[in-house]
Amino acid sequence: MMDRILVIGCGDIARRAIPLLVPRFRVFALVRRPRAMAAMRALGAVPLHGDLDDRRSLARLAGIADAVLYFAPPPPAGKESPRGDERDMQDTRTRHFLAALGNRRSLPQRLIYISTTGVYGDCGGALIDETRPCRASSARARRRLDAERRLRAFGRRRRVAVAVLRAPGIYAADRLPIERLARGDPVPADEIFTGHIHADDLARLTVTALFRARAGRVYNAVDDSRLPVSDYFDLVADACGLPRPARMPWTALAAHLPPGALSFMKESRRIGNARLGRELGFRLRYPTVAHGLADVRPGPGRARFPLYRPARQTPRLAMRELVSDSLVASTSRNAL
């Protein structure tokens, strides 16, 4: 029986997931900045001050929750080595968290970690599933892979049911590349495939996985789109009433885009998501990017379409839409 849930990393996806949890559970949220505490309270969570980069600040996390949703990203660079050696590929934040968690005999029953599909590396546009060997090439993806391995090993060793959701590019009304389109940044003419998921679907999926994911299992948290990068930008441009971006050969893009933007276009993969339906009984609310953009209305400055509801407007039936009748209340699997 789970009564208390700890949320690590209180960014956008956490803020969408917390309102789904608070009607049924006592939710604790780790926050680094004191000014974020009010925002967590407004969502119905109990804020806990702590910093994943400071192991000593995490002592109170031990034994506090029955389950953990881990949304926090790795540090932007290794904290222990300025030389760029192998230690820079380690997620020190996850290491600190697990050290704090293991200080008590009372451990969470379940833990869900949001990783990235970047751990697969470049797949040459091939259609892949979760059995694809990981070939992470960027430092960012290698730190994510380090976190995955640490968490899953911890789960095996301490009998905690750990599952990993590998997410691709996350989009929503306030997560669209509008500024890039307005600047006229070009996109690759080459057919470079990437994955996507709507932020609301990812939030719902994390809650569903909390109850249904198998221990030690990995799930590709992607929609059905399998779009080339250029097609994604065209869809967003059309939805927002902006000009479609120019296409350029990959070799010419470096002169027009910063390294950070280029890094997301270096790897091509089409990602299968069959496990979401087969094992979790999960149905996407926005199965493709086109569905997710259908309600976008061009407006001054930013596109607009419905976002998640604040906690005070979230009905208790929200949880029933996400988990099975044996866990909360009677509902069919099709309710997902």
C-alpha positions as CSV (number, residue, x, y, z in Angstrom):
1,M,0.0,0.0,0.0
2,M,1.4,3.4,-1.0
3,D,0.4,6.5,0.9
4,R,3.4,8.9,0.5
5,I,5.1,9.8,-2.7
6,L,8.3,11.8,-3.0
7,V,8.9,13.9,-6.2
8,I,12.5,14.7,-7.1
9,G,12.9,17.5,-9.6
10,C,10.0,19.9,-9.7
11,G,10.1,21.1,-13.3
12,D,7.3,21.2,-15.8
13,I,6.5,17.5,-15.9
14,A,6.4,17.2,-12.1
15,R,4.1,20.2,-12.0
16,R,1.7,18.4,-14.4
17,A,1.9,15.1,-12.5
18,I,1.5,16.4,-8.9
19,P,-2.1,17.5,-9.3
20,L,-2.9,13.9,-10.4
21,L,-1.5,12.5,-7.2
22,V,-2.5,14.9,-4.4
23,P,-6.2,13.9,-4.3
24,R,-5.1,10.4,-3.3
25,F,-1.6,10.6,-1.8
26,R,0.5,12.7,0.5
27,V,3.1,14.2,-1.9
28,F,6.4,15.5,-0.9
29,A,8.5,17.6,-3.3
30,L,12.3,18.2,-3.1
31,V,13.0,21.9,-3.9
32,R,16.3,23.6,-4.1
33,R,15.3,27.2,-4.2
34,P,13.2,28.5,-1.3
35,R,11.0,30.6,-3.7
36,A,9.8,27.4,-5.3
37,M,8.2,26.2,-2.1
38,A,5.1,28.3,-2.5
39,A,4.6,26.9,-6.0
40,M,4.7,23.3,-4.6
41,R,2.3,24.2,-1.8
42,A,-0.1,25.7,-4.4
43,L,-0.1,22.3,-6.2
44,G,-0.9,20.5,-3.0
45,A,2.5,19.1,-2.3
46,V,4.6,19.4,0.9
47,P,7.9,21.1,-0.1
48,L,11.2,19.8,1.3
49,H,14.3,22.0,1.0
50,G,17.3,20.2,-0.3
51,D,19.9,20.2,-3.1
52,L,21.0,17.1,-5.0
53,D,24.4,18.6,-5.4
54,D,24.8,18.7,-1.6
55,R,24.6,15.2,-0.2
56,R,24.3,16.5,3.4
57,S,21.0,18.4,2.6
58,L,19.3,15.1,1.6
59,A,19.4,13.3,4.9
60,R,15.7,13.9,5.7
61,L,14.6,12.0,2.5
62,A,15.5,8.6,4.0
63,G,12.3,6.7,4.8
64,I,9.9,9.5,4.0
65,A,8.0,8.0,1.1
66,D,6.6,4.7,-0.2
67,A,7.3,5.6,-3.8
68,V,9.5,8.1,-5.7
69,L,9.1,9.9,-9.0
70,Y,12.5,11.0,-10.1
71,F,12.4,13.9,-12.6
72,A,15.7,15.6,-11.9
73,P,18.3,15.9,-14.7
74,P,21.9,15.0,-14.1
75,P,24.3,17.9,-13.5
76,P,25.3,19.8,-16.7
77,A,28.8,18.6,-16.2
78,G,30.7,16.3,-13.9
79,K,31.2,17.9,-10.5
80,E,34.3,16.0,-9.7
81,S,36.6,16.5,-12.6
82,P,37.2,19.6,-14.7
83,R,39.3,17.6,-17.2
84,G,36.5,16.0,-19.0
85,D,37.5,12.4,-18.1
86,E,35.3,9.5,-17.4
87,R,34.1,10.9,-14.0
88,D,32.3,13.6,-16.0
89,M,30.0,10.9,-17.4
90,Q,28.7,10.1,-14.0
91,D,25.4,11.5,-12.5
92,T,26.6,12.7,-9.1
93,R,23.1,13.8,-8.2
94,T,21.6,10.3,-8.5
95,R,24.6,9.0,-6.5
96,H,23.9,11.5,-3.7
97,F,20.2,10.7,-3.7
98,L,20.7,6.9,-3.5
99,A,23.3,7.4,-0.7
100,A,20.7,9.4,1.3
101,L,17.9,6.9,0.5
102,G,20.0,3.9,1.7
103,N,20.7,5.4,5.1
104,R,17.5,3.9,6.5
105,R,16.1,0.4,6.5
106,S,12.8,1.7,5.3
107,L,13.0,2.1,1.6
108,P,10.4,3.1,-1.1
109,Q,8.5,0.2,-2.7
110,R,8.8,1.7,-6.2
111,L,10.8,4.3,-8.1
112,I,10.2,5.8,-11.6
113,Y,13.0,7.6,-13.4
114,I,12.6,9.7,-16.5
115,S,15.6,9.3,-18.7
116,T,16.1,10.1,-22.4
117,T,16.0,8.2,-25.7
118,G,19.4,9.9,-26.3
119,V,20.9,6.9,-24.5
120,Y,20.4,4.9,-27.7
121,G,22.8,7.2,-29.7
122,D,22.6,7.4,-33.5
123,C,20.6,4.5,-35.0
124,G,20.8,5.7,-38.6
125,G,17.0,6.2,-38.7
126,A,16.3,2.5,-37.8
127,L,13.1,1.5,-36.0
128,I,14.1,0.5,-32.5
129,D,12.6,-0.7,-29.3
130,E,13.8,-1.1,-25.7
131,T,16.0,-4.1,-26.6
132,R,18.3,-1.8,-28.6
133,P,21.8,-1.7,-27.0
134,C,22.6,1.8,-25.6
135,R,25.3,3.7,-27.5
136,A,25.1,7.1,-25.8
137,S,27.5,9.5,-27.5
138,S,26.8,12.9,-25.9
139,A,28.0,13.6,-22.4
140,R,24.5,14.5,-21.4
141,A,23.1,11.1,-22.6
142,R,26.0,9.2,-21.0
143,R,25.2,10.8,-17.6
144,R,21.5,9.8,-18.0
145,L,22.7,6.2,-18.8
146,D,24.8,6.3,-15.7
147,A,21.8,7.3,-13.6
148,E,19.7,4.5,-15.2
149,R,22.3,1.9,-14.3
150,R,22.8,3.1,-10.7
151,L,19.1,3.2,-10.0
152,R,18.4,-0.2,-11.5
153,A,21.3,-1.7,-9.7
154,F,20.0,-0.2,-6.4
155,G,16.6,-1.6,-7.1
156,R,18.0,-5.1,-7.6
157,R,20.2,-4.9,-4.5
158,R,17.7,-3.4,-2.2
159,R,14.5,-4.9,-3.6
160,V,13.0,-1.6,-4.8
161,A,10.9,-1.9,-8.0
162,V,12.7,0.6,-10.3
163,A,11.5,1.4,-13.8
164,V,12.8,3.8,-16.4
165,L,10.9,5.9,-18.9
166,R,13.0,7.1,-21.8
167,A,11.6,10.3,-23.1
168,P,12.3,12.1,-26.4
169,G,11.6,15.7,-27.3
170,I,8.8,17.0,-25.0
171,Y,6.4,19.5,-26.4
172,A,3.4,21.6,-25.2
173,A,2.0,25.0,-25.8
174,D,4.8,26.6,-23.8
175,R,7.4,24.2,-25.1
176,L,7.3,24.9,-28.8
177,P,10.3,26.2,-30.8
178,I,8.5,29.5,-31.6
179,E,11.6,31.7,-31.1
180,R,13.6,29.6,-33.5
181,L,10.9,29.7,-36.1
182,A,10.5,33.5,-35.7
183,R,14.3,33.9,-36.2
184,G,14.2,31.8,-39.4
185,D,16.6,29.2,-38.1
186,P,17.0,26.5,-40.8
187,V,16.4,22.7,-40.3
188,P,18.1,19.7,-41.8
189,A,17.2,18.8,-45.4
190,D,18.4,15.3,-44.5
191,E,15.8,12.8,-43.2
192,I,16.8,12.8,-39.5
193,F,14.2,11.1,-37.3
194,T,13.4,12.1,-33.8
195,G,10.8,11.2,-31.2
196,H,8.2,13.3,-29.4
197,I,5.7,13.2,-26.5
198,H,3.2,15.7,-25.2
199,A,4.1,17.0,-21.7
200,D,0.6,16.1,-20.4
201,D,0.9,12.5,-21.7
202,L,4.4,12.1,-20.1
203,A,3.0,13.3,-16.8
204,R,0.1,10.8,-17.0
205,L,2.5,8.1,-18.0
206,T,4.7,8.6,-15.0
207,V,1.7,8.2,-12.7
208,T,0.6,5.1,-14.6
209,A,4.0,3.6,-14.5
210,L,4.2,4.1,-10.7
211,F,1.5,1.4,-10.4
212,R,2.0,-0.8,-13.4
213,A,5.6,-0.8,-14.5
214,R,7.5,-4.0,-14.0
215,A,10.6,-3.9,-11.8
216,G,13.8,-3.3,-13.7
217,R,11.9,-2.6,-16.9
218,V,12.6,0.2,-19.4
219,Y,9.8,1.9,-21.5
220,N,10.1,4.2,-24.4
221,A,7.9,7.1,-23.4
222,V,7.2,8.3,-27.0
223,D,4.2,8.9,-29.1
224,D,3.4,7.3,-32.5
225,S,4.7,10.1,-34.7
226,R,8.3,9.1,-35.8
227,L,8.7,12.4,-37.6
228,P,11.8,13.8,-39.3
229,V,13.0,16.9,-37.6
230,S,12.1,19.1,-40.5
231,D,8.5,17.8,-40.6
232,Y,8.1,18.6,-36.9
233,F,9.1,22.2,-37.4
234,D,6.8,22.5,-40.3
235,L,3.9,21.2,-38.2
236,V,4.6,23.7,-35.5
237,A,5.1,26.6,-37.9
238,D,1.7,25.8,-39.6
239,A,-0.1,25.6,-36.3
240,C,1.4,28.9,-35.1
241,G,0.9,30.8,-38.3
242,L,4.7,31.2,-38.9
243,P,6.7,30.6,-42.1
244,R,8.1,27.1,-42.5
245,P,11.9,27.0,-41.9
246,A,14.3,26.7,-44.7
247,R,16.0,23.3,-45.3
248,M,19.7,23.0,-45.5
249,P,22.2,20.1,-45.9
250,W,23.6,19.0,-42.6
251,T,27.1,20.2,-43.6
252,A,25.7,23.8,-43.9
253,L,23.8,23.9,-40.7
254,A,26.8,24.5,-38.4
255,A,27.2,28.0,-39.7
256,H,23.6,28.9,-38.8
257,L,22.8,27.0,-35.5
258,P,24.5,27.0,-32.1
259,P,26.2,23.7,-31.0
260,G,23.4,23.0,-28.5
261,A,20.7,23.1,-31.2
262,L,22.9,21.0,-33.5
263,S,23.5,18.3,-30.9
264,F,19.8,17.3,-31.0
265,M,19.9,16.9,-34.8
266,K,23.0,14.6,-35.0
267,E,21.2,11.4,-34.2
268,S,18.4,9.7,-36.1
269,R,16.1,7.0,-34.7
270,R,12.5,5.9,-35.1
271,I,11.3,4.7,-31.7
272,G,8.7,2.0,-31.0
273,N,6.4,2.3,-28.0
274,A,4.5,-1.0,-28.0
275,R,5.3,-1.7,-24.4
276,L,3.3,1.3,-23.2
277,G,0.0,-0.3,-24.4
278,R,1.0,-4.0,-24.0
279,E,2.4,-3.8,-20.4
280,L,1.0,-0.6,-18.9
281,G,-2.4,-0.5,-20.6
282,F,-1.6,3.2,-21.4
283,R,-3.3,5.1,-24.2
284,L,-1.9,8.4,-25.4
285,R,-4.2,11.4,-25.3
286,Y,-2.1,12.9,-28.1
287,P,-0.9,9.9,-30.2
288,T,0.9,12.2,-32.7
289,V,2.3,15.7,-32.8
290,A,-0.5,16.6,-35.1
291,H,-3.1,15.7,-32.4
292,G,-1.1,17.7,-29.9
293,L,-1.1,20.8,-32.1
294,A,-4.7,20.5,-33.2
295,D,-6.0,23.0,-30.7
296,V,-3.1,25.5,-31.1
297,R,-4.3,29.0,-31.9
298,P,-1.9,31.5,-33.3
299,G,-1.6,34.5,-30.9
300,P,0.7,37.4,-30.2
301,G,4.1,36.2,-28.9
302,R,3.2,32.6,-28.2
303,A,0.9,29.9,-29.4
304,R,-2.0,29.0,-27.1
305,F,-3.8,25.7,-26.3
306,P,-5.2,24.1,-23.1
307,L,-2.6,23.2,-20.5
308,Y,-2.9,21.2,-17.3
309,R,-5.3,22.3,-14.6
310,P,-4.1,23.6,-11.3
311,A,-4.5,21.3,-8.3
312,R,-7.6,22.9,-6.9
313,Q,-9.5,22.1,-10.1
314,T,-8.3,18.5,-10.3
315,P,-11.1,16.1,-9.5
316,R,-10.6,13.0,-7.5
317,L,-11.6,11.0,-10.5
318,A,-8.3,12.1,-12.2
319,M,-6.5,9.2,-10.4
320,R,-9.2,6.8,-11.5
321,E,-8.3,7.6,-15.1
322,L,-4.8,6.5,-14.6
323,V,-4.6,3.4,-12.4
324,S,-6.4,0.1,-12.2
325,D,-9.4,-0.6,-10.0
326,S,-7.4,-2.8,-7.7
327,L,-5.3,0.2,-6.7
328,V,-7.7,3.1,-6.3
329,A,-11.2,2.6,-7.5
330,S,-13.3,0.7,-10.1
331,T,-12.4,1.6,-13.6
332,S,-11.6,-0.2,-16.8
333,R,-8.2,-0.4,-18.5
334,N,-9.7,1.6,-21.4
335,A,-10.1,4.6,-19.1
336,L,-6.4,5.2,-19.7
